[in-house]
Amino acid sequence: MKKWYEIKEQAAGEKRLWLMWYVYKLLGKKAINFIAFFVTFFTFIFAKDIRGYSKKYLTVISPLSGIKPSLINQFKHFLSYSHVLTDKVEIFSNNFDINKIIFASEKEKELLYSDLDKQKGVFFLCAHVGNTDAMRTFFINNTRHPNLKVNVFLSRTQSQVFNNFIKNIATEIPLKPYLVEEIGVNTAIELKDSLDSGSIAFIAGDRVAENSNAATFKAELFGHKVDFPVGSFKIAQLMEVPIYFIIALKSENDTYTIHLEKHEFTTLKNLEQSYVKFLEKIVLLSPFQFYHFYDLFSEY
């Protein structure tokens, strides 16, 4: 079984990101979406293994989602990912309108704002679902909490893609990146100091780092055993600040909806189980925005 980092999903994403950027500079957003369709089509034709992983995922959720694992739906899965990449171009170039980002629940929004008002830090457990960059840019540009410092955990490959892209388009984004492969005592101390000063942090809880020694736990996702990274949840626990599960889903009208759930922490196991349940619930709201193009359900 191939792991996600052996599929080179990020490398393909980087090439498409650069293509989108040059087209965006020359012709604008509409041209990107037009070209994205054809780029995705040819990628879909030649990416046999990844088509297979998409089919398996759609098969797993079919009884719950009602979506058949057909070739058309596999292509929709691919195209959804390309549309997120087009939005990333706008986000990274600081041209994305944050008024297009709304909250699914006003109650959860006000609860979060109340925690942010206290300036004691907030820790977000996100996922490779929807668009994590959309919600990060929302908090960076939030007028109610200006100058909010954002810490983000990225894989080594993601960090290289992000840093190279930002550097070359001469854009400054106030993010402090950390490598998930190098989480240790020094990282925890530095992050804790930052959170205690009122900053926020994001880490994905649904993908195991590229590290054969990384601790994992198994949980049932849509009725099938899947590996999750223990480290994401342990560092959230260590920070001793409010913990929120968060995912931003793209809507057909080019807006994003942030789905939040505050976790009232009890035990590490409870945190892990609650996250998986949240992930299942949100994925079923928009199944095509689940971006795990590898053999996640290897035991199926």
N, C-alpha and C positions, 0 to 999 in steps of 0.2 A: 504493500500500500504506500502510495506517495503522500508525503506531508504537503501542507499548503505551500511551504517555502521551496519545495522541489518543483512545483508547477510553473514557477516564474510568472505568476499572475501579476506581480508588481511591475516586472520589466515590461510586460505587454501594456500595462496601464500607463507607464511612463512614456512610451512611444506615442500612445494615443493622446496623452496629455499634451505633449509637445506639438503634435499635429493640430490639435484643437486650438492651442495657443496661437500658432501662426495664422490659422484661418480666422480666428477671432480678431486678431489685430488688423487683418486685411479686409474682412468682409462682415464681421459682426456675428452675433449669437445665432441668428436664423440660419446663416450659412453653416455654422458648426453642426447644428441639429440635422441639416440636410446631409452633410458629408458623413456624420456619425452613423447614419443608417447604412450606408454602403460599406464603411469600414467594418462595422459590426457584422454585416452580412458575410463578407469574405473571411473575417475571423471565425465566424460560426461554422462556415463550410470546412475549414482546415483544422479546427480545434476539436478533433474527434474525442479525445479523452475528456476534455472539459464539458463537451456536450453530454457525455455519459454521466458525469457527476451531476450536471444540472437535471438530467432525466431521473437519476436516482433520488435526488432531493424532492423533485416534483411528485415522484411516485410515493415517497414517504408521507408527504403532507396531503396527498390527493383525497384521502377519506375525510379529512377535516376541512380542506379548502374548496373542494369541488373542482379543482383545476386538474385537468388531465395532463400527463407527461408527454404530450405530443410535440412534434418538431416545432410547430408554430409557437407553443408556449415556452419551449426551450429558447427559441429565438427572442421572445419577449423578455425572458430572463436576462439574456445577453444585452439586449437593447436598453433595458432599464439601467444596467451598470454604465453603459456609454453615456446615457443622459446625465447621470450623476457626475461623470467626468467633465461634461460640458459646463456644468454648474461650478465645478471646482475651478475652472479657468476664470470665471467671473469672480469667485470668492478670493482666489489668490491674487488677483489683480485689483482687489478692493473696489470692484464695480458691482457687487451684489447688493441688491436692495433689501436691507434687513426687515423692512415692513412686510416682506413676503414670508416672514417666519412668524408663526403664531403658536400658541399653546393649545393642546387638546383639552386641558382642564384649567379653568381659572382658579379653582381651589388649589391645585397643585402648584400653579404659577405663583400665587400669593404666598404659599407656604415656603417655596424656594426663595422668593424675594425677601421674606422675613428672615430667613437664615443668612442670606447675603447681607442684609442690613446690619446684622450683628458683627460683621467683619471678622468672623472667627474661622473662615474657611469652609469650603464645601467640596466633597469628593464625588465624582461622577463615574459610575460604571456604565460604559457604553458598549457597542457591539458593531460588527461589520454588517450592519443593516441600515438602509437609508443612506444618509450623508452626515457623517460626523463633523465634517468641516463646516457645514451650514450652521450647526448649533454652536460650534466654537466661535465662528465669526459673529454670531448674535451676541454672545457674552462680551466679546472684545469691543463691540460697538454699542453696547447697551447704555443708554443715556441715564438710566436710573442708578447705575453703578459704573461710572466712568473710571477709566484707568485700572480696570480689573485685570489682575495678572493671571494668565492662563498657563498651567503646566500640562503637558501632554506626553503620554508614553507611546512611543512608536517602535516598530521593529527596526532592526538595523537597515534593512532594505528600504523600508518606508521612509526612514529618516534621510537616507541618501537621496532618494527621489525628491522629497520635500525640500531639502536644503539646496540641492542643485537647481531645482526649478525656481525657487524663490530668488536665489542669488542671481540667476540669469535674466529674470524679468524685472530686477531692480525694485522689488517690492519689500517693504518692511512689515512684518506681522509680529506683534508682541506675544510670541509664544516661547516658552522654555521647554525644549524637548528633552526627554530622557529615553534611554534605550531599555526596552523590556528585558533584553538579554543580560543586562548589567545591573539589575535591581539588587541593591545590597544595603548594608548599614549606612554608608555615607549618603546614598540616595535618599533613604528614609529620613535621615536627620535633616538634610537640606530641604526636602519637600515639606517636612513637618514645620520647619521654621517659616517657610513660605505660606503655608496654609494658615498658620497662627497669625500671620499678618493680614489675613483676609483674602488670599488668592483662592483659585479653584484648580482642580486637577481632573484630567480625564484618563481613563485606562479601559481598554477593551477586556471584557471578561469571557469572550467566546472563542479565543484562538490561542493555542499553545505556542509559546515562543520557540524560536529556532535554537533549541538547546536540549540535547538528549538527556540532560540531568534535571530538566525542569519538572517540578512536582505537578501532578495532575490528579483530578478526581473524576470519576465517572458519574454521569447523571443521565436520566432519561429525557431525551429531547424528541418530542412527537413519538414517544413509545419505543425509542431506540437508544442504546447506550452510546454516549458521546464523551470524549475527553475534554475537560475544561482546565484552565490553568489555575492552580491554587494560589500562585503568587499575586494575581490581581486582587483577590479577595483578602489575602493576608495584609497587603499594604493598605488597603482601604480600612481594614480593622485597626491597624496600628496608628493611623492618623488621628483617631479620636475626634472626628468632625462629622457633621451630618453627611449621610451617604444617600445618594439618589441614583436610581437606574434611569437612563436617558437614551432615547433614540429619536432621530428626526426623520420622518417619512415624507417623501415627495408626493405632491398631489398633481392631478392632471392639469390644473390651472397654473402650474409652475411655481407653486408656493410650497412651503415646508411646514409640517406640523410637528412640534416637539411633544413627545410623550414622556411623562415623568412619573416616577413613583418613589416616594421617600421610604427608605427602609428603616424601621425601628429595630436597631441592632440588638440581637440577643447572643447568638453563637455564630461561629464561622460557618458551620454546617447549615444553619438557618439562612444565613446571608447567601450562600451558594444556591440553595434550593429555591429561595425567593427570586433570585436573579433568573434562573432557568425558566421558572414559571412566567416571569415578566417577558422574557425573550420569546417564548412560545406565543403568548397573547399578542404581542406586537407584530410578530412575523405573519400571523394569520390575517392581520389587517391589510397587509400588502405583501403577499408571498413572493412577488417578483423582485422585491428589494432586499432579498437575503443573499449577500454576496460572499458565499463560500464556494468558490469554484475549484474544489478538490474533493477527495473522497472522505468527507466528514462522517458519513454514515457507513463506515467501513465494516461494521459488524452486521449490516443489513444483508 
